[in-house]
Amino acid sequence: MKRNILGPRIRERRREIGITQADLARQIEISASYLNLIEHNKRDIGGTLLRKVANALDLPLDQLDGAADRRLLETLEEIAQNPEMLALGVEEKHIGELIGRFPGWARGILALARSEHQATNAAQILSDRLNHDPFLGETVHKMLTRIASLNSSSEIISQYPEIDTAPRDRFYAIMHEESQQLCKLGDALASYFDNAAWARRTLTPLDEIDALFDNRHNHFYEIESRAEALHLKLPQGAAATRFSAAQVLVDKRLDKVVQKIVSAEAQLETDLARTRAYEILLRYAVGAVMVPPGILKQRAAELKYDLEILSDNFGVDFQLICERLSALPVEEGQPRFGFYQANASGNITLSRNLPGLVVPRYGSSCPLWILYRAQQAPHAVLRQHVQLPSGEGFVFVARAASTGSVGFGQARHYLTDMIVFSDQDARHTVYAPDRTTEFEPVGLSCRTCPRRNCRHRIIDPLTG
């Protein structure tokens, strides 16, 4: 399987510590020929055998095929579809081997691609502003007017040295006033471009936070392990009262825990990312106190992961239940969930990724996802049984709800929350499709989707 990172990683680690293929095969109780097939990605590996390999190679299990590596693989595959990369003939089918053998180089390529993307985006932003922003046009016009006034006054003074004192003083006053206004306009212009640059820099911190959650499988044990004890301290009463109490408990008991996570995580490289991650993890902690993992795990299994019943059961909103399910620890026999939220413009405002289904970094996601369709039927829970071009099947469950103030004459703004899980995990839930439910063909994005006959395509695929 071309996407597999395991084979090359096992081979490189084995060579690194000086174990022969035959010796490793003997330790994990398989034939050397079968191990050779695994190392060359011709056989899959998992479960007990994978744990044996990890022990024999003295590696943590998650380092062999971790979420961060899968995200890296999916992103490099997307980058490989750019026209510039296609023209170079990059070997897309060997990306998994590149990550397995040379993970540092793979991360370096991604960093360069990200830097190029941000530079291009910044250039487009500045180009649009230079060409179309009324503030710039007006400011430049004012600056030119002030400069013309200064120039005229200085010319008069220089050309007519015999001018009387009173008129000369007036011209000096004009020059002084115009120069002060010119300085103010220059400061405003400098501030404007500083703000534009600040807005551009927010792209990277969001990527850093995504990497943090991917690396942790959306689960922060340091917070979750303390949540149940704090949950027992919540008062009875309305949801708003309990939520406020949870915020107070988090501020008192978990603030230092969150600060420690933020300061220790290597994925958070910038101050802006650390600040934003701190805010997000505090909200995560409040959710964990409201819906602690142990209670959620048991109750969700009993209710077959019915989102509406769970929401009512815990006295929280639909979004929080979706987020909490995506934060459940990875355990055998338990469904894994991803969570995505979109606003009315189609932008993904929140994501907790599920391996194999990642919102593209460099473009819009597939317009056929029920995430967008749900806003046509607000407050109704909708299900979609989808199949990606790779053949992988997923179930999407989404609901759109209004946010903000309500009332006659008030504009309603909607956010859509969508939880996702694999077709195999669907059998554990109330949302399991029956045999008559057909797959709906979708993609990850129009840029990378090979489905040529899709009438909903908005841009041509990068594959030509």
Beta strands, then each sheet from edge to edge (+ up, - down):
strand 1: 338-343
strand 2: 348-352
strand 3: 382-387
strand 4: 393-403
strand 5: 413-422
strand 6: 440-441
sheet 1: 2+ 1- 5+ 4- 3+ 6+
end
